[in-house]
Amino acid sequence: MHEFVPALCNSAQVQWDDLRYALALSRGGSLSGAAELLQVSHTTVGRRLRALEEGLGARLFTPTPEGFVATPVGAELVATAARIEAEVFALEARAMGCAEGLEGPLRVSAMELVFRAFREAFTSFTARHPGVALTVTTSDDEVSLTRREADVVLRLNNRPPEHLVGRRVGSLQFDVYAARALVARVGEGAGLGAFPWIHWDERLNMTWLDAWLAEHAPGARVAIRVDLSAAAMHELIAAGVGVQFLACVEGDADPRLQRIGPSDPFARRDLWVLTLPELAEAPRVRAFTEHLAQQLRATLRGAPVG
């Protein structure tokens, strides 16, 4: 290791908050990328970086057309910051795991579809446990529990990550849905290949749908390619632009839509409530997990498949 780095890390000038900015710039690649990670302005990131470099008397990053690149000293500082971050987050998780009582913050990440379909389970939890300050974020992207981006995640996955623990609370069946007006135009009982399809933007690499269409809807025309949220996709189908897969728990509840074609076991996904092992017995996490499991199972009993 560069002999300058131990001096940096032992310096009274370097605080964890300073290291956070260097770490975020390394991950974000730009001032705006770091600002988004830290939820501050890009000018704040630039100012904090300049102050850090001036205080240490060393350049940590070099701006390039592709983004900020860490210098050798900066790379070692970032590696040290990542280790400290991991230790801080692990300590926070252990502290939360040892906490008693049903009070305090709880951050949950759920796929947008899951939150929309089961939002009443979240609201009933807050009514039942008013001492828990629940924060819900919806994202179809993976979040890191080890980096404390969430305490609990709800995910559709037939093979959940091995480093997480939790319970399977049911399964969701996805089927092909069309607007009733589109079915009337194409013809009741028409094959899947007779309908226009909504496909994903080629940059998303959803090649699985190409293979599925080749087998189940040969000759199908792609009406439009999109990169949309689940809610926007639902509305595009309802508008009659084309057909696509929707979760039956949502599709069957929309009178504008109807299922076309048989259910495919390929399109069934298990629904899991997951957390870190050290958080599993925390009262807030355990209460939320048990409540969601109870509520979702009750809801899924009325779904077409569960």
Secondary structure as UniProt FT lines:
FT   HELIX           4..10
FT   TURN            12..13
FT   HELIX           16..28
FT   HELIX           31..38
FT   HELIX           42..56
FT   STRAND          61..64
FT   TURN            65..66
FT   STRAND          67..70
FT   HELIX           72..98
FT   STRAND          104..110
FT   HELIX           112..117
FT   HELIX           119..128
FT   TURN            130..131
FT   STRAND          132..138
FT   TURN            145..148
FT   STRAND          152..156
FT   TURN            162..163
FT   STRAND          165..179
FT   HELIX           180..186
FT   TURN            188..189
FT   HELIX           192..194
FT   STRAND          197..200
FT   HELIX           202..204
FT   HELIX           207..216
FT   TURN            218..219
FT   STRAND          222..226
FT   HELIX           230..238
FT   TURN            239..240
FT   STRAND          243..247
FT   HELIX           248..251
FT   TURN            252..253
FT   TURN            255..256
FT   STRAND          257..259
FT   HELIX           265..267
FT   STRAND          268..275
FT   HELIX           277..279
FT   TURN            280..281
FT   HELIX           283..300
FT   TURN            301..302
//
